[in-house]
Structures are given as C-alpha cells and as structure tokens.
C-alpha cells in the first residue's frame, strides 16, 4: 500500500549528514490505555538493558552515537539537547523506569529502545498537508515540545509540514501529539547506523501497531540519502 504522505530530505540536512535513512509508517489505529502485554514487553527490554549497560555505554550504541554526530554536524550540542532515544536509555540505566502514556506513545518508546533510533509518533490528522520535509531548525523558529515548553530547535534536525516544524529527534511537538482519540498515526524512525536494516525495523513497527493498536491500512516507505 502506498503512503498518502510524501516525505523528502532537504538539501540543508543532506549537505551535513552523510548516512541517513528514515522509515515512515502510516496506519489507521485504535488508541487507548497501554495493554498489559505491551507493558510486559517494555519491562522485559528495560530490565535487559539495565542488566547489560552502564550510563557510560549508552553513547557507544551505534545509532545513538551516530545521531549525536548528526546533531553536531547540524549545529546542535547533543549534551544540551539529547536525542530522545538517549533520554530513554538514560532513564532506564539510572533505574528511573519508563513512564507510560498510552498504547501508541508506549509502542513508539519500545521501538526506540529496541532499535536505538529516535522515533516520532504523530497524529496524522493534525499534520498540515500531504508533504513533509526533513530539514534543520532555524534561528527563532517557534517550537513547543511536549512537556518541555518552548524549545530552541536551531541546529536540530526537524520535520516540517505546511504549517512549520512539528517534529524533532529531541521532542515531538504539542501541535501534532498523540491523543487517546487519535485514529490515524504517522511514525518516523530515524536511522543513522546499521544496527538493523530499515526493512526489519519497518516490520517490527508494523507488528507493534497491529498487535497493540489494532492497525489497519498500514503503509510504509523508506527514504535514504
């Protein structure tokens, strides 16, 4: 099935980053409280990560290290604006546990932990237009991160629709955030290293959506530099 959304990579991003792929997935979904089986998957993976790695090991994971390098190449300090998957890993390794929001948000967090990639989960009906571009944040560009208030996205890799920036690899935007009423989802998975193939990641994301969000009309594409 072909995606309804067209996604492109802007020259401003492509000129700074040498290796990058995105898996994008659209689906009709039923969102709601996190199912116990999803919580169990999250807890199992979190426990495994906490056993195997220390805080000092987090930034050595290939996809995290490569995402941090991309931040630097785009002009952002990844120690001040940490990629979202690094934030999740740090919570787990420090014993803080994973917060639970709802089925869609939580399956996105599980996918981020299992792949080491930054994952954006958006309400597709809140995205303006049918075209999305991955670019680099500009000085003074307005952006309200979920639970973070105004976020300085200058130098961050960002997704833009017809209304402006709506997604970053540090925090999703309040404008396109998931609600329990969300019925159409767009997931973006940002791959900077080859821990897993894009096709394997797309298959796992599709599994999670079908099992935990009753997804139908699932479509995906892979965009590569």
Backbone as JSON, one array per atom type, in Angstrom:
{
  "sequence": "XXXXXXXXXXXXXXXXXXXXXXXXXXXXXXXXXXXXXXXXXXXXXXXXXXXXXXXXXXXXXXXXXXXXXXXXXXXXXXXXXXXXXXXXXXXXXXXXXXXXXXXXXXXXXXXXXXXXXXXXXXXXXXXXXXXXXXXXXXXXXXXXXXXXXXXXXXXXXXXXXXXXXXXXXXXXXXXXXXXXXXXXXXXXXXXXXXXXXXXXXXXXXXXXXXXXXXXXXXXXXXXXX",
  "N": [[0.84, -1.19, 0.0], [0.54, 2.22, -0.82], [1.9, 5.12, 0.73], [0.07, 8.0, 1.8], [1.32, 10.31, 2.39], [3.92, 12.39, 1.3], [7.37, 12.36, 1.62], [10.35, 14.16, 1.99], [13.9, 14.87, 1.89], [15.61, 17.66, 2.83], [17.99, 19.82, 1.13], [19.55, 21.25, 3.01], [19.78, 19.57, 5.19], [20.78, 17.19, 4.02], [23.27, 18.02, 3.09], [24.81, 18.09, 5.34], [24.86, 15.66, 6.63], [26.08, 12.44, 6.18], [25.2, 9.76, 6.13], [22.07, 8.36, 6.28], [18.78, 7.13, 6.9], [15.23, 6.97, 6.73], [12.47, 5.35, 8.14], [9.15, 5.5, 7.48], [5.83, 5.26, 8.58], [2.4, 4.89, 8.06], [-0.88, 4.49, 9.43], [-4.24, 3.38, 10.08], [-5.64, 3.47, 13.27], [-6.53, 2.27, 16.58], [-6.43, 3.87, 19.49], [-5.58, 3.81, 23.0], [-5.57, 2.95, 26.54], [-2.44, 1.59, 27.67], [-1.87, -1.73, 26.74], [-1.59, -4.63, 28.89], [0.2, -6.59, 27.87], [1.9, -5.12, 26.24], [3.1, -3.45, 28.12], [4.48, -5.45, 29.49], [6.32, -6.27, 27.52], [7.81, -3.91, 27.31], [8.84, -3.69, 29.92], [10.4, -6.0, 30.07], [12.39, -5.55, 28.1], [13.53, -3.22, 29.14], [14.57, -4.16, 31.57], [16.49, -5.92, 30.61], [18.24, -4.16, 29.26], [19.09, -2.62, 31.44], [20.5, -4.49, 32.87], [22.63, -5.02, 31.16], [24.05, -2.69, 30.36], [25.93, 0.26, 31.26], [25.73, 3.74, 32.31], [27.82, 5.06, 30.98], [28.06, 3.52, 28.72], [25.97, 4.1, 27.03], [26.13, 6.11, 25.02], [27.75, 4.84, 23.27], [26.32, 3.07, 21.82], [25.6, 2.23, 18.5], [23.52, 3.59, 16.9], [22.78, 5.67, 18.58], [25.23, 7.01, 19.0], [25.72, 7.8, 16.35], [23.51, 9.44, 15.84], [24.0, 11.52, 17.63], [26.33, 12.5, 16.46], [25.25, 13.48, 14.08], [23.68, 15.57, 15.1], [25.71, 17.33, 15.96], [26.86, 17.88, 13.47], [24.81, 19.3, 12.31], [24.74, 21.49, 13.89], [24.08, 21.47, 16.61], [24.43, 20.99, 20.13], [24.64, 17.86, 21.43], [24.75, 17.19, 24.1], [23.37, 19.1, 25.47], [20.91, 19.11, 24.24], [19.55, 16.36, 24.16], [19.22, 13.48, 22.05], [16.09, 11.75, 21.66], [16.04, 8.93, 22.02], [18.34, 8.49, 23.46], [17.68, 9.82, 25.83], [15.67, 8.09, 26.79], [17.13, 5.71, 27.2], [18.89, 6.56, 29.21], [17.13, 7.04, 31.34], [16.32, 4.42, 31.93], [18.74, 3.03, 32.53], [19.55, 4.39, 34.76], [17.71, 3.55, 36.56], [15.21, 4.72, 36.7], [12.99, 3.93, 35.37], [10.4, 3.42, 32.83], [8.05, 5.8, 31.81], [4.51, 5.55, 31.39], [2.19, 6.24, 28.83], [0.16, 5.98, 26.68], [-1.13, 3.49, 24.39], [-0.07, 3.97, 21.74], [2.01, 5.89, 22.1], [3.61, 4.49, 23.89], [4.32, 2.16, 22.45], [5.88, 3.34, 20.55], [8.03, 4.21, 22.14], [9.02, 1.73, 22.96], [9.88, 0.75, 20.48], [11.89, 2.6, 19.93], [13.74, 2.01, 21.94], [14.42, -0.64, 21.28], [15.61, -0.41, 18.78], [17.45, 1.62, 18.98], [17.05, 4.02, 17.78], [15.9, 7.41, 17.19], [12.47, 8.04, 17.47], [9.55, 9.29, 16.09], [6.17, 9.88, 16.9], [3.15, 10.64, 15.64], [-0.03, 12.33, 15.45], [-1.63, 11.84, 12.6], [-3.75, 13.25, 11.46], [-3.45, 15.78, 12.43], [-1.34, 16.87, 11.14], [-0.39, 19.21, 8.72], [-1.31, 19.26, 5.4], [0.01, 17.24, 2.65], [2.67, 16.87, 2.28], [5.89, 16.43, 3.63], [8.96, 17.55, 4.98], [12.31, 16.84, 5.86], [14.48, 18.78, 7.63], [16.69, 21.35, 8.91], [16.59, 23.02, 11.98], [15.89, 26.53, 12.34], [17.14, 29.76, 13.36], [15.2, 31.36, 15.79], [12.91, 30.0, 15.07], [9.73, 28.89, 15.91], [8.74, 26.52, 18.36], [7.06, 24.17, 20.24], [7.77, 21.89, 22.54], [6.58, 18.69, 23.63], [5.57, 18.7, 26.88], [7.77, 20.25, 27.49], [7.72, 22.94, 26.94], [8.69, 25.99, 25.25], [11.05, 25.21, 22.82], [14.36, 25.49, 21.76], [15.06, 25.03, 18.59], [17.0, 25.57, 16.75], [19.47, 24.36, 14.66], [18.78, 21.73, 15.19], [17.83, 18.58, 13.76], [14.78, 18.62, 12.02], [11.31, 17.94, 11.34], [9.08, 19.25, 8.95], [5.84, 20.48, 8.11], [3.13, 21.89, 6.15], [2.51, 23.89, 7.9], [4.77, 24.41, 9.36], [7.54, 23.58, 11.58], [7.14, 20.44, 13.15], [8.12, 18.19, 14.34], [10.89, 16.83, 16.09], [14.06, 15.22, 16.76], [14.58, 15.31, 19.38], [12.31, 16.07, 20.81], [8.83, 15.6, 20.33], [6.19, 17.7, 18.93], [3.75, 19.78, 20.52], [1.61, 20.41, 18.89], [1.08, 18.27, 17.14], [0.71, 16.07, 18.71], [0.03, 12.79, 20.03], [-3.2, 11.63, 20.99], [-5.73, 10.02, 23.03], [-7.83, 9.91, 21.35], [-6.77, 9.7, 18.83], [-6.84, 8.56, 15.52], [-5.5, 8.1, 13.22], [-2.2, 7.48, 12.46], [1.17, 8.66, 12.14], [4.36, 7.44, 11.98], [7.77, 8.07, 12.41], [11.01, 6.89, 11.92], [14.3, 7.32, 12.65], [17.28, 6.63, 11.2], [20.65, 6.29, 11.63], [22.76, 4.58, 11.74], [23.8, 1.15, 11.15], [22.53, -0.86, 12.8], [20.22, -2.42, 12.57], [18.39, -3.48, 9.68], [16.53, -1.18, 7.61], [14.22, -2.42, 6.61], [13.74, -4.5, 8.44], [13.21, -3.0, 10.72], [10.91, -1.63, 9.9], [9.17, -3.8, 9.69], [8.99, -4.66, 12.37], [7.86, -2.38, 13.56], [5.4, -2.38, 12.28], [4.34, -4.79, 13.25], [4.04, -4.13, 16.0], [2.16, -2.06, 15.85], [-0.06, -3.4, 14.77], [-0.59, -5.39, 16.67], [-0.93, -3.97, 19.12], [-2.36, -1.65, 18.62], [-4.43, -2.21, 16.98], [-4.04, -1.88, 14.2], [-4.88, -0.99, 10.86], [-4.91, -0.69, 7.24], [-2.16, -0.24, 6.82], [0.76, 1.33, 5.77], [4.04, 1.9, 4.39], [7.17, 3.63, 3.87], [10.59, 3.88, 2.81], [13.11, 6.16, 3.12], [16.13, 7.26, 1.86], [19.35, 8.74, 2.04]],
  "CA": [[0.0, 0.0, 0.0], [1.33, 3.45, -0.94], [1.61, 6.14, 1.71], [-0.55, 9.24, 1.31], [2.23, 11.41, 2.7], [5.18, 12.45, 0.57], [8.43, 12.8, 2.53], [11.59, 14.48, 1.31], [15.03, 15.32, 2.7], [16.03, 18.95, 2.29], [19.44, 19.97, 0.91], [20.22, 21.76, 4.21], [20.1, 18.4, 6.01], [21.59, 16.25, 3.25], [24.63, 18.51, 2.94], [25.52, 18.0, 6.61], [24.84, 14.28, 7.13], [26.5, 11.56, 5.08], [24.48, 8.5, 6.15], [20.76, 8.52, 6.95], [17.57, 6.56, 6.33], [14.02, 7.09, 7.54], [11.31, 4.51, 7.93], [7.9, 6.21, 7.79], [4.69, 4.34, 8.57], [1.06, 5.42, 8.32], [-1.87, 3.44, 9.68], [-5.45, 3.65, 10.86], [-5.4, 2.83, 14.55], [-7.39, 2.49, 17.74], [-5.55, 4.13, 20.62], [-6.2, 3.66, 24.31], [-4.6, 2.62, 27.59], [-1.4, 0.63, 27.28], [-2.23, -3.11, 27.09], [-0.62, -5.29, 29.78], [1.23, -7.3, 27.11], [2.87, -4.12, 25.81], [3.85, -3.11, 29.33], [5.39, -6.56, 29.77], [7.42, -6.17, 26.55], [8.64, -2.77, 27.69], [9.54, -4.01, 31.17], [11.41, -7.02, 29.78], [13.5, -4.92, 27.4], [14.17, -2.29, 30.07], [15.35, -4.94, 32.52], [17.65, -6.45, 29.89], [19.17, -3.05, 29.06], [19.65, -2.21, 32.73], [21.49, -5.51, 33.25], [23.76, -5.12, 30.24], [24.81, -1.48, 30.07], [26.12, 1.34, 32.22], [25.49, 5.06, 31.71], [28.92, 5.38, 30.06], [27.93, 2.73, 27.5], [24.8, 4.5, 26.24], [26.5, 6.86, 23.82], [28.51, 3.98, 22.37], [25.41, 2.33, 20.96], [25.84, 2.85, 17.19], [22.53, 4.56, 16.44], [22.84, 6.85, 19.45], [26.46, 7.73, 18.67], [25.58, 8.42, 15.03], [22.55, 10.53, 15.96], [24.72, 12.62, 18.28], [27.23, 13.07, 15.46], [24.41, 14.26, 13.17], [23.36, 16.82, 15.8], [26.88, 18.2, 15.88], [27.02, 18.3, 12.08], [23.75, 20.27, 12.02], [25.0, 22.69, 14.69], [23.47, 21.4, 17.94], [25.18, 20.25, 21.15], [23.79, 16.76, 21.89], [24.76, 17.1, 25.56], [22.34, 20.03, 25.96], [19.64, 18.71, 23.62], [19.81, 14.94, 23.92], [18.26, 12.73, 21.24], [15.06, 11.13, 22.5], [16.37, 7.55, 22.4], [19.34, 8.58, 24.53], [16.94, 10.15, 27.04], [15.01, 6.87, 27.27], [18.16, 4.8, 27.71], [19.41, 7.09, 30.47], [16.12, 6.78, 32.37], [16.33, 3.0, 32.3], [20.01, 2.64, 33.16], [19.58, 5.03, 36.08], [16.71, 2.93, 37.41], [14.02, 5.57, 36.83], [11.86, 3.26, 34.73], [9.72, 4.07, 31.71], [6.7, 6.31, 32.05], [3.51, 5.0, 30.47], [1.26, 7.28, 28.38], [-0.94, 5.25, 26.04], [-0.6, 2.41, 23.56], [0.73, 4.45, 20.64], [3.24, 6.51, 22.6], [4.45, 3.48, 24.52], [4.93, 1.29, 21.44], [6.95, 4.13, 19.96], [9.17, 4.15, 23.05], [9.58, 0.38, 22.86], [10.59, 0.68, 19.21], [13.1, 3.4, 20.07], [14.7, 1.26, 22.76], [14.87, -1.86, 20.61], [16.39, -0.09, 17.6], [18.43, 2.65, 19.25], [16.74, 5.16, 16.9], [14.87, 8.38, 17.55], [11.19, 7.68, 16.86], [8.47, 10.26, 16.24], [4.83, 9.3, 16.78], [2.32, 11.83, 15.42], [-1.41, 12.23, 14.98], [-1.55, 12.24, 11.18], [-4.8, 14.2, 11.13], [-3.04, 17.11, 12.87], [-0.29, 17.33, 10.25], [-0.97, 20.04, 7.66], [-0.92, 18.96, 4.04], [0.42, 15.88, 2.29], [4.11, 16.85, 2.05], [6.73, 16.63, 4.81], [10.39, 17.63, 4.65], [13.27, 16.8, 6.96], [15.45, 19.85, 7.47], [17.44, 21.77, 10.08], [15.93, 24.13, 12.64], [16.44, 27.85, 12.08], [17.13, 30.71, 14.48], [13.91, 32.0, 16.02], [11.78, 29.16, 14.64], [8.94, 28.56, 17.08], [8.51, 25.08, 18.53], [6.65, 23.84, 21.6], [7.96, 20.47, 22.78], [5.61, 18.08, 24.54], [6.03, 18.72, 28.27], [9.03, 20.97, 27.6], [7.57, 24.34, 26.64], [9.38, 26.44, 24.05], [12.31, 24.51, 22.61], [15.23, 26.11, 20.76], [15.36, 23.98, 17.62], [18.05, 25.97, 15.82], [20.51, 23.35, 14.56], [18.25, 20.38, 15.37], [17.06, 18.01, 12.65], [13.35, 18.81, 12.26], [10.32, 17.66, 10.31], [8.17, 20.38, 8.72], [4.69, 20.34, 7.21], [2.74, 23.17, 5.58], [2.38, 24.89, 8.98], [6.05, 24.63, 10.02], [8.17, 22.46, 12.27], [6.22, 19.7, 14.03], [8.79, 17.03, 14.94], [12.35, 16.83, 16.19], [14.57, 13.97, 17.33], [14.69, 15.52, 20.82], [10.96, 16.11, 21.38], [7.73, 15.88, 19.41], [5.54, 19.0, 19.11], [2.41, 19.76, 21.1], [0.59, 20.55, 17.84], [0.77, 17.01, 16.46], [0.88, 14.98, 19.66], [-0.95, 11.7, 20.1], [-4.25, 11.65, 22.0], [-6.47, 8.76, 23.03], [-8.77, 9.99, 20.23], [-6.05, 9.58, 17.56], [-7.32, 7.46, 14.68], [-4.56, 7.91, 12.11], [-0.88, 7.75, 13.03], [2.38, 8.67, 11.34], [5.56, 7.14, 12.77], [9.02, 8.26, 11.69], [12.12, 6.24, 12.61], [15.47, 7.97, 12.09], [18.35, 5.63, 11.25], [21.95, 6.83, 11.26], [23.74, 3.49, 11.78], [23.22, -0.08, 10.59], [22.26, -1.9, 13.79], [19.22, -3.27, 11.94], [18.02, -2.95, 8.36], [15.25, -0.46, 7.61], [13.12, -3.35, 6.37], [13.45, -5.18, 9.7], [12.6, -2.02, 11.61], [9.54, -1.42, 9.42], [8.38, -4.99, 10.03], [8.73, -4.65, 13.8], [6.9, -1.3, 13.83], [4.09, -2.84, 11.8], [3.87, -5.77, 14.23], [3.6, -3.45, 17.22], [0.92, -1.34, 15.55], [-1.18, -4.33, 14.57], [-0.89, -6.1, 17.92], [-1.28, -3.12, 20.26], [-3.21, -0.52, 18.25], [-5.42, -2.73, 16.02], [-3.78, -1.1, 12.99], [-5.29, -1.42, 9.53], [-4.46, 0.22, 6.18], [-0.78, 0.09, 7.15], [1.65, 1.55, 4.63], [5.31, 2.47, 4.83], [8.19, 3.9, 2.87], [11.95, 4.04, 3.32], [13.77, 7.27, 2.44], [17.55, 7.12, 2.14], [20.23, 9.7, 1.38]],
  "C": [[0.88, 1.25, 0.0], [0.91, 4.45, 0.13], [0.96, 7.35, 1.06], [0.35, 10.44, 1.51], [3.5, 11.29, 1.89], [6.25, 13.05, 1.48], [9.72, 13.02, 1.74], [12.66, 14.91, 2.32], [15.57, 16.59, 2.06], [17.54, 19.0, 2.08], [20.18, 20.43, 2.16], [20.58, 20.63, 5.17], [21.07, 17.48, 5.27], [23.03, 16.7, 3.12], [25.47, 18.36, 4.21], [25.72, 16.55, 7.08], [25.14, 13.33, 5.98], [25.7, 10.27, 4.98], [23.18, 8.67, 6.92], [19.7, 7.77, 6.16], [16.41, 6.83, 7.28], [13.04, 6.0, 7.15], [10.1, 5.32, 8.36], [6.74, 5.26, 7.62], [3.41, 5.11, 8.87], [0.11, 4.26, 8.56], [-3.12, 4.03, 10.32], [-5.34, 2.85, 12.14], [-6.56, 3.06, 15.52], [-6.46, 2.67, 18.93], [-6.32, 3.97, 21.92], [-5.15, 3.38, 25.36], [-3.63, 1.55, 27.12], [-1.81, -0.78, 27.69], [-1.18, -3.74, 27.99], [0.5, -6.0, 29.02], [2.3, -6.33, 26.6], [3.72, -3.67, 26.99], [4.87, -4.2, 29.65], [6.57, -6.56, 28.8], [8.38, -5.05, 26.92], [9.48, -3.08, 28.93], [10.66, -5.02, 30.92], [12.63, -6.4, 29.1], [14.25, -3.98, 28.33], [15.06, -3.04, 31.06], [16.62, -5.49, 31.86], [18.69, -5.35, 29.67], [19.85, -2.65, 30.36], [20.7, -3.21, 33.21], [22.78, -5.37, 32.43], [24.62, -3.87, 30.11], [24.87, -0.53, 31.26], [25.86, 2.67, 31.51], [26.56, 5.39, 30.68], [28.82, 4.63, 28.74], [26.88, 3.27, 26.54], [25.22, 5.15, 24.93], [27.42, 6.08, 22.88], [27.6, 3.13, 21.49], [25.42, 2.99, 19.58], [24.81, 3.88, 16.76], [22.5, 5.82, 17.31], [24.08, 7.67, 19.13], [26.32, 8.46, 17.34], [24.57, 9.55, 15.04], [23.2, 11.75, 16.6], [25.68, 13.3, 17.29], [26.44, 13.92, 14.45], [23.99, 15.58, 13.81], [24.51, 17.8, 15.68], [27.06, 18.74, 14.47], [25.98, 19.36, 11.7], [23.88, 21.53, 12.87], [24.42, 22.67, 16.09], [24.35, 20.57, 18.88], [24.31, 19.13, 21.7], [23.84, 16.54, 23.4], [23.73, 18.04, 26.18], [20.96, 19.65, 25.44], [19.78, 17.24, 23.21], [18.78, 14.34, 22.97], [17.32, 11.92, 22.13], [15.4, 9.71, 22.92], [17.45, 7.52, 23.47], [18.67, 8.91, 25.86], [16.29, 8.91, 27.64], [16.02, 5.9, 27.87], [18.69, 5.27, 29.07], [18.42, 6.88, 31.62], [16.21, 5.34, 32.86], [17.59, 2.64, 33.06], [20.14, 3.24, 34.55], [18.51, 4.5, 37.02], [15.45, 3.74, 37.6], [12.78, 4.95, 36.19], [11.27, 4.06, 33.59], [8.35, 4.56, 32.15], [5.76, 5.7, 31.03], [2.5, 6.1, 30.13], [0.0, 6.65, 27.79], [-0.31, 4.26, 25.07], [0.33, 2.91, 22.46], [2.06, 5.05, 21.09], [4.17, 5.44, 23.16], [5.06, 2.52, 23.5], [6.03, 2.02, 20.68], [8.2, 4.12, 20.83], [9.83, 2.77, 23.02], [10.4, 0.23, 21.58], [11.9, 1.46, 19.27], [14.17, 2.67, 20.87], [15.26, 0.04, 22.04], [15.78, -1.58, 19.43], [17.55, 0.86, 17.89], [18.2, 3.92, 18.44], [15.79, 6.15, 17.59], [13.61, 8.04, 16.77], [10.18, 8.78, 17.14], [7.13, 9.58, 16.03], [3.83, 10.46, 16.76], [0.89, 11.46, 15.05], [-1.44, 12.75, 13.55], [-2.59, 13.27, 10.82], [-4.47, 15.63, 11.58], [-1.9, 17.68, 12.02], [-0.93, 18.04, 9.06], [-0.42, 19.64, 6.29], [-0.44, 17.53, 3.85], [1.93, 15.77, 2.08], [4.86, 17.22, 3.33], [8.18, 16.67, 4.36], [11.21, 17.56, 5.93], [14.34, 17.85, 6.69], [16.19, 20.12, 8.76], [16.77, 23.01, 10.66], [16.66, 25.45, 12.45], [16.33, 28.74, 13.32], [15.75, 31.36, 14.58], [12.7, 31.2, 15.6], [11.03, 28.66, 15.87], [8.65, 27.06, 17.14], [8.19, 24.82, 20.0], [6.75, 22.33, 21.79], [6.95, 19.94, 23.78], [6.22, 18.02, 25.94], [7.29, 19.51, 28.5], [8.88, 22.47, 27.41], [8.32, 24.7, 25.37], [10.76, 25.81, 23.96], [13.1, 25.22, 21.5], [15.67, 25.05, 19.77], [16.41, 24.4, 16.59], [19.17, 24.91, 15.83], [20.05, 21.93, 14.83], [17.67, 19.87, 14.05], [15.57, 18.1, 12.96], [12.52, 18.38, 11.06], [9.39, 18.86, 10.2], [7.03, 19.96, 7.8], [4.34, 21.73, 6.7], [2.64, 24.28, 6.63], [3.7, 25.15, 9.7], [6.56, 23.38, 10.71], [7.17, 21.78, 13.2], [6.88, 18.49, 14.69], [10.28, 17.24, 14.98], [12.77, 15.52, 16.83], [14.84, 14.1, 18.83], [13.31, 15.49, 21.48], [9.95, 16.33, 20.26], [7.05, 17.19, 19.81], [4.14, 18.82, 19.7], [1.33, 19.75, 20.02], [0.17, 19.22, 17.25], [0.83, 15.82, 17.41], [-0.28, 13.99, 19.62], [-1.93, 11.94, 21.24], [-4.92, 10.27, 22.01], [-7.49, 8.72, 21.88], [-8.09, 9.84, 18.87], [-6.54, 8.35, 16.79], [-6.45, 7.22, 13.46], [-3.19, 8.34, 12.62], [0.17, 7.82, 11.92], [3.55, 8.43, 12.28], [6.78, 7.35, 11.88], [10.16, 7.7, 12.54], [13.41, 6.68, 11.91], [16.71, 7.1, 12.29], [19.65, 6.25, 10.76], [23.05, 5.77, 11.26], [23.02, 2.19, 11.41], [23.08, -1.19, 11.62], [21.26, -2.91, 13.25], [18.9, -2.68, 10.58], [16.72, -2.15, 8.48], [14.06, -1.38, 7.43], [12.73, -4.11, 7.66], [12.77, -4.25, 10.69], [11.15, -1.75, 11.2], [8.64, -2.59, 9.79], [8.04, -5.02, 11.51], [7.73, -3.56, 14.17], [5.5, -1.71, 13.41], [3.51, -3.87, 12.76], [3.3, -5.09, 15.46], [2.28, -2.72, 16.99], [-0.27, -2.28, 15.42], [-1.58, -5.02, 15.87], [-1.47, -5.18, 18.97], [-2.16, -1.92, 19.91], [-4.21, -0.9, 17.16], [-5.29, -2.05, 14.66], [-4.3, -1.8, 11.74], [-4.78, -0.38, 8.53], [-3.03, 0.7, 6.46], [0.03, 0.25, 5.86], [2.95, 2.12, 5.14], [6.19, 2.78, 3.63], [9.53, 4.05, 3.58], [12.62, 5.12, 2.47], [15.24, 7.24, 2.84], [18.34, 8.19, 1.39], [20.99, 9.02, 0.23]]
}
